[in-house]
Amino acid sequence: MMFRTLNNEKSSLVAHLYSLFPTLVVQNQSCTKLSLLRSVGCYPLIVKLVCPNFPSSKGSCVYGDEETLFMLKNSQESLNAATESSTTVEELLHKLSDLLLEVEQTNPKLCVADHSVEVLNVSSQILTELETVGWENVSLMSPDLTTVHLSYVDERDTTHTIQILFPPNYPSSPLSVTHQLPDCWEAPLTTSLSQTYNTWVEAVTFYLPCWSALHDLDRLCWVLDPDRPGTQHLYRRLVVATSVSLHLVLDPSSPLALPSLRFLGADQRISPLRESLATNMDLWEEEDPLLTNLERVLGVEFPSRTDSTKDEWSVECGICYSYRLGEQLPTKNCDDPRCCQPFHSSCLYEWLVSLPGCRTTLNMVHGECPYCSRPLQCSRPTE
């Protein structure tokens, strides 16, 4: 045995470690390289240690084969803590054993003995697919290899993530994909992980100009909707003026072209904007930023978050005093140009039907604006 060729002190230390860890192997006479065979559930692992100051654990490094790295991926902080807090190799080996036991206890599926040829072939196929995609692009894996998170860093140094779920009968059934791209993008129906990943990366690259244009609006304008713009959103609702907002949707194939526009507010206030749009549409230049074009064509300057507050623009519902009510936005406005107060349709309907003098015709209720008393009507909200 190797410890017979060592000096007496190291021989006794190695013999002691062998008695504590029967599957431990010292790989060189200086005892700076060790390997420990350890099972986690039904999966055998090889944990390797480099201990330059044996028997002290100072400067030690823990690594292993792909399976070991996979098992310890989600326990990296605990592994670092175990390495830093240990003073001897023996103490480090004990802490490593405890850590692997914790991994086993928190992942019960690892203890299910299913080593059929079919299962092993599927696992092998998944690992091969991951190797093809590139381990540097794998940000997270579940211990049972059913879920994988892949990442991609774009030219703006922004990290994007996609979640891949391998079905129980993989590869007979295609992969399930969860992503943060717009709903108009659909993942390919395939069992190929590399094809799914490459197609997704192409889509991310395709949407980058669109996201860049929308990012400028998020940075410079008052965005009412969505509350937290994400890569899945191709639309924005912007404050234009008091009780007036603009809903726009970009075409991802031509993000700097004139987007789909919808004005929201009282007719008296949005009519001038419609007229400006119709008159100045030819002034749109795709070489210019999106906001520059919008302001030039509409003849307005969009307010900024840094210069005002949402309360100044009267965009909340005048009854419930909130902007968003479930999925509803305050899109019903008083017709009086001096008022133009917005309301949620459901709030306004409930308000009007509660008035003593209200009258209803079919699905329409008639009453008065709670702010200016001007006659106002509202249709019954759909369920």
Secondary structure, 3 states (H helix, E strand, C coil): CHHHHCCHHHHHHHHHHHHHCCCEEECCCCCCEEEEEEEECCEEEEEEEECCCCCECCCCEEEECHHHHHHHHHHHHHHHHHHHHCCEHHHHHHHHHHHHHHHHHHCHHHHCCCCCHHHHHHHHHHHHHHHHHCHHHEEEECCCCCEEEEEEECCCCCEEEEEEECCCCCCCCCCEEECCCCCCCCCCCCCCHHHHHHHHHHHHHHHHHHHHHHHHHHHHCCEEECCCCCCCCCEEEEEEECCEEEEEECCCCCCCCCCEEEEECCHHHHHHHHHHHHHHHHHCCCCCCHHHHHHHHHCCCCCCCCCCCHHHHCCCCCCCCCCCECCECCCEECCCCCCCCEECHHHHHHHHHHCCCCEEECCEEEEECCCCCCEEEEECCCC
